[in-house]
Amino acid sequence: MTREEPAALRGGSRPRGRLGVYAPWPLVGVALLLVALVVVTPVLVTNTHQPGPGFLTQAELVIDKISSNATFHFYLWALGETIRYAEIRVGVADGFNWSGTTPLAWNQLNWSEWHNGTNLLSVAVSSVANPVALDISVHYVSPSGSTWYVATLAFYAAITSPPSGESLYSATATSGVAVPSPLAVSNNTFPLAILLADVGAGGPS
């Protein structure tokens, strides 16, 4: 670098333009960012509780059980805490023979109990049946689209040997739904969350 070069270039900084004295670029950038936040924030706040189908609207089934307690507790809600569903349907089947380790005849289950609701955030279902099966469909609707979340699942709690606890066996008839089986029933493993399958706007088949 020669002595004839401008001082601004020797110092490695960009020379200011004619307006640089009155509006330095860092201040201009901060001002533009604040303007963008003022314009966009009302839109974000307005759409917070009814976004388009996506991660926040994904429905999950939460299973809770205490070892040696006969009651299953099931909770249906969204990953987002304030997501309202247009419809939630839960069918419950019991009285069938299944030990958790054998194939289950899904088409022979009798859905004798139904829990239906519209425009709600969640549904809770309890059952003392063992085994017990659930047929779940959850419909989400927003101005930008709709989708269905579904799953058909069965659960069986088996006494461990020696009889010091329980193991939960799970099965599903729905593609895309993952269930861990067997799983020890303890405070370290429960509550257990299972994501339902997103089958799109067409609904359950």
C-alpha positions, -999 to +999 in steps of 0.1 A: +000+000+000+015+034-010+014+067+008-007+082-020-037+060-012-065+076+008-064+074+045-098+056+047-084+027+025-052+024+046-073+021+077-094-007+062-127+011+067-153+021+041-153+058+033-186+075+042-209+088+015-224+123+015-252+111+038-229+090+060-223+118+085-261+122+091-272+085+088-244+060+097-252+025+082-254+007+116-282+031+128-300+028+095-300-010+098-313-009+133-341+015+123-351-007+094-352-037+116-375-019+141-398-008+113-400-044+101-409-056+136-436-030+140-452-041+107-449-079+112-456-083+149-494-077+147-496-104+120-477-129+141-498-122+172-530-124+152-521-158+138-505-173+169-535-193+179-546-206+145-515-213+124-516-234+092-511-272+097-476-279+108-454-287+137-474-268+163-507-284+153-493-320+153-515-341+176-500-364+202-514-391+225-499-390+260-502-422+281-498-422+319-499-451+342-486-459+377-472-494+383-497-517+401-525-492+394-551-506+371-561-473+354-547-461+321-549-423+315-549-410+279-545-374+269-549-360+234-536-325+226-512-306+202-475-300+205-485-263+205-501-255+238-530-234+225-541-252+194-579-257+190-591-287+170-623-287+150-630-322+161-616-350+182-630-386+182-617-414+204-631-449+203-623-473+231-624-511+228-619-537+255-629-573+263-606-587+236-579-613+241-543-600+236-511-605+256-490-579+238-467-604+221-490-619+196-506-604+164-538-585+171-570-589+150-578-552+146-608-558+124-625-577+152-623-550+178-656-537+191-655-499+196-682-498+223-673-465+239-668-431+221-656-397+232-664-370+207-659-332+209-658-302+187-638-269+189-617-280+219-580-280+230-578-316+244-595-347+254-588-370+284-599-407+285-594-432+314-598-469+313-593-498+337-595-523+309-564-544+302-558-547+273-574-516+259-574-502+223-580-467+210-592-455+176-583-418+173-590-392+147-583-355+152-593-328+127-575-294+125-589-266+105-574-231+098-578-204+072-547-217+054-556-254+054-567-284+073-554-319+082-563-351+100-542-368+126-550-405+132-539-436+150-553-470+160-534-484+190-536-511+217-520-513+251-515-542+276-498-539+310-481-572+321-469-580+355-432-585+355-415-615+371-408-614+400-440-593+405-422-560+413-437-539+386-452-538+351-442-537+315-464-520+289-468-537+255-481-515+227-491-521+191-505-500+163-524-506+130-515-472+116-486-466+093-463-439+104-470-442+141-441-455+163-448-472+196-421-486+220-428-521+232-423-534+258-416-505+281-412-506+319-439-488+338-420-463+360-417-427+367-386-426+344-406-438+314-440-423+320-459-402+309-452-415+273-460-394+242-468-409+208-472-387+177-503-395+156-500-399+118-507-369+096-529-381+068-537-347+052-570-330+044-586-361+030-593-376+064-591-411+078-595-439+053 
